[in-house]
Amino acid sequence: MSDLDIQQKDKQYVWHPFTHLRYAESPIHIVKGEGAYFYDADGNKLLDAISSWWVNLHGHCHPYISQKVTEQLNTLEHAIFSGFTHTPAVNLAERLLGYLPKNQSKIFYSDNGSTSVEVALKMTLQYWHNQGLSKKKFIAFENAYHGDTFGGMSVGARNVFNNAFENLLFDVIHIPLPSVENIDDLESTLQSWFTHHNDIAGFIFEPLVQGAAGMLMYEAEHLDRLISICQQNKVICIADEVMTGFGRTGKFFASDYLKNKPDIICLSKGLTGGYMPLGVTACAQFIYDAYISDDKTKTFFHGHSYTANSTACSAALASLDLMEKAETWKQIQLISNLHADFVSSHQNHKRLKNCRSKGTILALEINTDEHTHYLNNASESIATYFLKQQIIVRPLGNILYLIPPYCITEKELMRTYKVVDLFLSGLPVF
Ligand SMILES: *Cc1c(COP(=O)(O)O)cnc(C)c1O
């Protein structure tokens, strides 16, 4: 089928996510993936500098993961997970718990990042409910993004993404990201809430990097202080590591930078190396224990048809095999170092408001005459510029970021930086 046919049929039959139906350009028809590259129907080789929406870790069509997935497909493609189990799900749970902070002891499966958050929120609410306590409120950060389902939207920022649903979202206490300037105040504000209210169920956060907000970064030390005050007051702490997990921040999990460990951890995106949808909500033993009872109403009544899909679990196991290789960590270190060098050479750049990195994530806040926000027109023009250079980026408004697959080479990364510099040098100064 010709490319034109696909483009036309796409327009006729398909509705794409986060896509303006009038102004968006026709989608690019990807026909093949290999390593850090996509190939489109016109024969272009495109560098995937954003890991296909932050999911891909080891490159596209990695022979090892593909082989493991193929073997699993020929053995057991999927099985009902209530009343039944299978080896990939059990092995994956055991191995994940080996990497996660030591206080984590049970793995609950679902199928994506949003469901891993929904599970975390429901698990927390029912933890209190099962003990006869009415604690229903969550604390979350301003600008947070926790997925597109109703619970995820509720704990997320109120913005253009969820305007239409605003009065249906449950009430959440949104607090600013901590910084040197506000951490003392934040701590005392939280303490006074906890002293005067006993209805706070949990605190959910994206540890160290708020992805969709524009790769906003904050200090582990400050998050540690907030977790500490929450845990002292028996507020369940939920780390949404959907984006930050699996080496993205330079350590296996962003929680590895913390002294105070979260009670619940959400994983997805890189979990399967970017191969298949899969979500994980890990929890500490004391949460699981609140569901052990003779009373059947204390069961956690939550599940999805594709819970713990065996093929997805086998992709995750294969991805973990690759995460265990020294070569992968050498690459993570290399990308982190190169990003850090880029940041130090771009401090006070006159076309940038800010330039920052954490591990393999690099973000540049470009000076435009508009305020920084998602609908900023800068986004499309930046993406178009990079596409002409055969590089795929997807800026969040005027925030250009790179989050490459770990297989990217130094040469490819240096070329990408060069294109960034060329782009910046062509910009007017505001
Ligand atoms: C992407 C993301 C989600 C949602 O995951 P989906 O798989 O897209 O539903 C939730 N939380 C964070 C921090 C994310 O980056």
The ligand as an ORCA input file, in Angstrom:
! r2SCAN-3c Opt
* xyz 0 1
  C       3.389      9.331     30.958
  C       3.120      9.473     32.405
  C       1.962      8.935     32.983
  C       0.891      8.271     32.162
  O       1.332      7.098     31.564
  P       0.529      6.508     30.296
  O       1.158      5.175     30.050
  O       0.746      7.488     29.186
  O      -0.897      6.408     30.696
  C       1.798      9.042     34.343
  N       2.732      9.640     35.103
  C       3.851     10.171     34.589
  C       4.856     10.789     35.498
  C       4.089     10.116     33.221
  O       5.184     10.678     32.694
*
